[in-house]
Amino acid sequence: MSTASAPPAGSAPVQEQEPRGTLGLGAATALIVGSIIGVGIFNLPASLASYGPISLIAMALTTVGALALAVMFASLSRRLPADGGPYAYARAAFGNLAGFSNAWLYWITAWSGNAAIVVGWVLYVEEFVNTDQNKVFSVVLALIGLWIPAAINLGGVKAMGAVQTWTSVLKFIPLVFMSTVGLFYMSSANFDVWNTSGDSAIGAIGGAMALCLFSYLGVETAAVAAAKVRDPDRNVPRATVFGTLGTAVVYLLSLTAVFGIVSASALSESTAPFATAVNEIAGGTWAGYVMSALVVISGFGALNGWTMICAEMPLAAAKDGLFPQAFRKLNKNGVPWFGIVSSTVLASVFMVMSYAGSVGITVFNTLVYMSGITAAIPYAFSALAQVKWRLVDHRELQTPRFVRDVGVAVVGLVFSVLFIWYSRNTGEDSFIGEYLPFIFAGGAFLAGIPIYLKHRTSMSQPPAVPAWRP
């Protein structure tokens, strides 16, 4: 099902040659896993080191929120298996203005998230090259990490899906290793000081949760790419729940192991915390190199998957007349090339801008917070759409699972608001430094106003919402 009805008035017809139903359940699950597991979890211990082991509580709470969002998106995608996922739900529930705002914000999430992923990816690449972290060389490596996945995506959905499947398998190896073997090498002494932030327990948990959210971005990617999934009514919900649940287990166990193996002070100085942890286990550096190589593969897979998502959201919005029709342009492989290229250009620009002011984990954190802010708002609107539709359903007939669906949506809404509230660079001394993620996110959002004003008269009407189905 597509949200598109007819070409928007005044627009030139665009030839439809987009391949649909290409990804089966396995590939759709790989898209979820590959998009969630990038380098975020592998850099997360260093980002969380300033908070200490209390971050494990934050991760557990974030996992609850992520699972609630996964169940919610599974339910929404079954009811409305439409291209664009969160964009489609917001538009159908609240109209074109909400639809455009959510599409624009989520598009920002996709390309700024790629900028964050590639910065974290470079930190592990630099275990092998550019070990002194020369800034210019770091930027060159990051550009390579952004544009090779773009080239793969331009080659077609099958090429993207093949890379995604294999990298998803390989990226589980370091997490499963740390979630099993790593647990036997933990030292209780590393948990003696539970909160190292100097903030209250609630403040520390909230700040850490905002960082943890980035590690779960991607629970909605199968819904966003519904057009590419075979039998989306069945496979999108299953892929969403299976992929998120499997990821959650290894996330919680591996993060616990890393905090138990390496002290918070040592983690704060590490640019590749999982490599540092495995070196502690093996007593040498060779194991760290193996771990870093696997993380590099993991990050590459995430960049590959998110590059596709960068084009899918604006493609869906362009079909409905909300985005410029350039985003509907397909190359000979049936791929929306303009969305891929423009998103990769923006990710490159923001990556370079961030490196111009700082390096390493500070760059990573700022981009993480920015993409978290712009993702949490569409998540919140999707939760509100679910609540609205289920309340309407319940007025018309007694619907089973009403309490569960509304409860899950409320949990997703609460977590979305908390993620926004705590998405600040709290370790920065200056006001600008602390609120830089909001400044970046706000500036990128305001840039969309002229686009909305130009296209508001050519937007097609939102589709009717299908009735609730048990």
TIKENU-152311 format. One line per 2 residues: their letters; for each residue z, y, x of C-alpha. Coordinates in steps of 0.05 Angstrom, whole numbers. Last residue first. Layout:
BEGIN
A) Z/Y/X  ...;
//
This chain:
BEGIN
PR) 300/-159/-153  245/-107/-164;
WA) 259/-33/-178  201/4/-209;
PV) 147/33/-164  153/107/-144;
AP) 93/147/-166  54/176/-108;
PQ) 64/246/-80  9/295/-101;
SM) -45/310/-51  -36/368/-3;
ST) -92/419/2  -53/481/-18;
RH) 5/466/30  -41/457/89;
KL) -40/524/125  32/540/107;
YI) 54/472/132  18/478/199;
PI) 45/549/208  116/523/198;
GA) 109/465/248  126/506/309;
LF) 194/518/277  210/444/286;
AG) 195/444/361  238/506/370;
GA) 295/475/331  293/409/369;
FI) 292/444/437  347/492/418;
FP) 388/436/387  382/394/450;
LY) 399/456/492  465/466/455;
EG) 511/450/513  467/480/566;
IF) 456/544/526  531/552/514;
SD) 546/542/588  593/491/619;
EG) 554/427/603  593/362/591;
TN) 587/369/515  511/365/517;
RS) 509/366/442  489/314/390;
YW) 558/306/357  542/337/290;
IF) 472/307/285  497/236/297;
LV) 554/248/247  504/268/193;
SF) 462/206/205  524/162/205;
VL) 546/189/137  476/179/108;
GV) 470/107/133  539/91/103;
VA) 517/123/37  453/81/38;
VG) 492/17/50  539/34/-8;
VD) 481/50/-54  446/-16/-39;
RV) 510/-57/-42  535/-26/-107;
FR) 468/-36/-141  461/-108/-118;
PT) 440/-130/-188  409/-78/-232;
QL) 434/-62/-302  377/-23/-333;
ER) 351/48/-341  412/85/-315;
HD) 418/36/-257  347/46/-236;
VL) 355/122/-235  417/115/-192;
RW) 379/67/-147  322/117/-138;
KV) 368/175/-120  411/134/-72;
QA) 350/105/-36  319/174/-31;
LA) 384/202/-2  385/147/50;
SF) 313/162/69  331/236/74;
AY) 388/219/121  344/176/166;
PI) 292/233/167  348/280/191;
AA) 376/229/242  309/223/278;
TI) 303/297/297  375/300/321;
GS) 370/235/360  305/258/394;
MY) 341/321/419  403/284/440;
VL) 364/234/481  322/289/512;
TN) 385/325/536  417/260/559;
FV) 357/238/601  351/305/636;
TI) 425/302/653  417/230/677;
GV) 368/247/731  347/317/746;
SG) 354/388/723  318/451/703;
AY) 245/437/720  256/364/703;
SM) 266/383/631  203/424/628;
VM) 162/368/661  187/317/609;
FV) 174/367/553  102/377/576;
SA) 89/302/586  117/285/517;
LV) 72/339/487  10/311/522;
TS) 28/241/501  34/263/429;
SV) -33/299/432  -68/238/462;
IG) -39/187/414  -48/229/352;
FW) -119/248/371  -137/175/384;
PV) -121/148/315  -143/76/334;
GN) -200/39/299  -227/12/365;
KN) -287/59/362  -240/119/359;
LK) -205/143/296  -196/214/273;
RF) -142/219/220  -97/263/264;
AQ) -154/314/267  -145/322/192;
PF) -87/369/204  -22/345/172;
LG) 1/347/99  -66/326/68;
DK) -42/257/45  -84/221/97;
AA) -58/271/149  14/250/134;
AL) -2/176/145  -39/192/210;
PM) 18/239/231  67/180/225;
EA) 22/128/257  3/167/320;
CI) 71/173/354  87/104/327;
MT) 33/75/372  61/111/432;
WG) 130/85/412  107/13/421;
NL) 76/23/491  133/67/515;
AG) 182/13/492  143/-41/529;
FG) 141/1/593  216/10/588;
SI) 227/-65/584  180/-78/643;
VV) 219/-27/685  283/-60/661;
LA) 258/-127/686  241/-97/754;
SM) 310/-63/757  344/-130/745;
VY) 304/-164/800  320/-106/847;
GA) 394/-110/829  394/-184/844;
WT) 366/-170/914  421/-119/929;
GG) 480/-164/946  545/-193/920;
AI) 513/-229/862  560/-204/808;
EN) 570/-135/836  495/-130/847;
VA) 487/-148/773  530/-89/754;
TA) 494/-39/798  427/-62/771;
FP) 454/-52/700  479/17/720;
AT) 413/44/749  425/117/767;
SE) 497/102/786  548/157/801;
SL) 580/157/732  581/81/733;
AS) 624/81/796  676/126/762;
AS) 674/84/698  689/21/739;
VI) 637/-34/742  645/-106/717;
GF) 682/-93/652  641/-34/632;
VA) 578/-74/647  604/-134/607;
TL) 621/-94/545  552/-62/547;
SL) 520/-131/551  560/-159/492;
LY) 549/-101/445  475/-93/460;
VV) 461/-168/460  487/-175/388;
AT) 456/-110/362  386/-129/387;
GL) 385/-194/348  409/-158/285;
TG) 358/-102/292  298/-148/302;
FV) 317/-196/246  332/-140/196;
TA) 269/-99/208  223/-159/217;
RP) 246/-188/151  238/-123/113;
VN) 168/-110/143  145/-182/134;
RD) 150/-191/59  121/-129/26;
PD) 83/-116/91  38/-178/82;
RV) 5/-167/150  32/-106/186;
KA) -14/-50/211  -8/-9/147;
AA) 68/-16/150  70/21/217;
VA) 127/68/196  163/10/162;
AT) 157/-33/224  184/27/264;
EV) 247/37/222  299/5/268;
GL) 265/44/325  321/88/350;
YS) 379/42/365  392/61/438;
FL) 385/134/419  444/126/372;
CL) 490/108/429  486/178/458;
AM) 509/209/392  562/155/386;
AG) 592/175/454  606/245/429;
GI) 638/219/366  681/168/403;
AG) 705/221/452  721/271/397;
IA) 759/218/357  798/196/418;
SD) 815/267/436  780/298/497;
GS) 798/290/570  736/245/576;
TN) 768/186/612  789/148/550;
WV) 810/75/560  842/79/628;
DF) 864/7/641  796/-22/619;
NA) 767/-29/689  831/-64/711;
SS) 814/-121/663  759/-143/710;
MY) 695/-172/682  657/-226/719;
FL) 655/-280/665  624/-233/613;
GV) 565/-221/660  541/-293/653;
TS) 532/-287/577  515/-217/552;
MF) 492/-194/621  442/-251/624;
VL) 421/-240/552  409/-166/565;
PI) 371/-178/630  326/-232/597;
FK) 314/-196/531  264/-148/564;
LV) 218/-206/582  207/-229/510;
ST) 196/-159/485  148/-145/543;
WT) 106/-204/521  102/-186/448;
QV) 90/-111/459  34/-122/509;
AG) -1/-168/459  10/-120/402;
MA) -18/-60/440  -81/-99/458;
KV) -88/-123/386  -78/-52/359;
GG) -135/-22/398  -156/2/468;
LN) -128/71/455  -60/38/454;
IA) -69/12/524  -92/80/549;
AP) -30/113/518  13/59/551;
IW) -17/80/618  -8/154/603;
LG) 68/159/595  92/117/654;
IL) 40/148/700  65/217/679;
AL) 137/195/694  117/171/763;
VV) 85/239/778  147/275/752;
SF) 192/234/797  146/249/856;
VK) 154/324/844  230/317/837;
NQ) 242/277/901  290/224/878;
DT) 313/201/948  293/130/928;
NV) 222/152/915  201/79/907;
FE) 236/14/892  302/33/858;
EV) 262/94/837  228/52/783;
YL) 297/46/751  308/121/746;
VW) 235/129/726  247/88/663;
GV) 304/134/642  257/194/648;
VI) 202/154/612  248/138/554;
AA) 268/210/545  197/235/543;
NG) 179/178/496  236/200/452;
SW) 207/270/453  141/240/429;
AT) 170/198/373  227/243/352;
IW) 180/303/346  136/260/300;
YL) 199/244/261  213/318/252;
WA) 142/334/230  140/276/181;
NS) 208/294/154  190/367/143;
FG) 122/348/113  153/300/63;
AL) 209/348/44  157/401/30;
NG) 112/350/-5  161/325/-56;
FA) 232/299/-60  230/224/-73;
AR) 158/206/-57  157/253/2;
AY) 223/230/31  204/157/24;
AY) 134/167/55  162/205/114;
PG) 215/152/126  162/97/129;
GD) 96/128/149  47/81/115;
AP) 75/54/50  111/-10/33;
LR) 148/24/-24  198/-23/-56;
RS) 199/-73/0  198/-17/51;
LS) 258/15/18  300/-49/19;
AF) 284/-64/92  296/9/109;
MV) 366/5/78  382/-61/113;
AL) 361/-31/179  399/34/166;
AL) 463/-5/151  451/-46/214;
AG) 444/19/254  507/49/224;
VT) 548/-13/239  518/-14/309;
TL) 538/59/318  610/39/301;
AM) 608/-16/353  577/30/405;
AI) 630/83/392  684/31/400;
LS) 652/10/466  652/83/487;
IP) 727/78/492  710/44/558;
GY) 702/112/592  679/178/562;
SA) 648/205/626  616/137/638;
LS) 577/140/573  512/167/604;
AP) 519/118/662  531/60/614;
LN) 472/82/571  418/77/624;
FI) 402/4/609  413/14/534;
GV) 364/72/532  312/38/576;
GI) 272/9/519  303/-38/470;
IS) 293/-6/401  217/-1/404;
GV) 207/-70/434  255/-102/386;
IL) 222/-70/325  151/-80/351;
AT) 169/-151/371  192/-163/299;
AA) 125/-137/275  89/-182/326;
GL) 128/-243/302  119/-227/228;
GL) 44/-216/234  10/-153/261;
TG) -63/-140/243  -55/-124/170;
RP) -100/-63/173  -152/-43/224;
EQ) -171/31/213  -245/39/199;
EQ) -240/92/147  -292/147/158;
VP) -262/215/146  -288/259/91;
AS) -284/333/107  -225/369/76;
GA) -229/421/22  -188/382/-27;
PP) -147/327/2  -180/259/8;
AS) -157/215/-49  -95/173/-61;
AT) -60/164/5  11/135/1;
SM) -16/69/25  0/0/0;
//
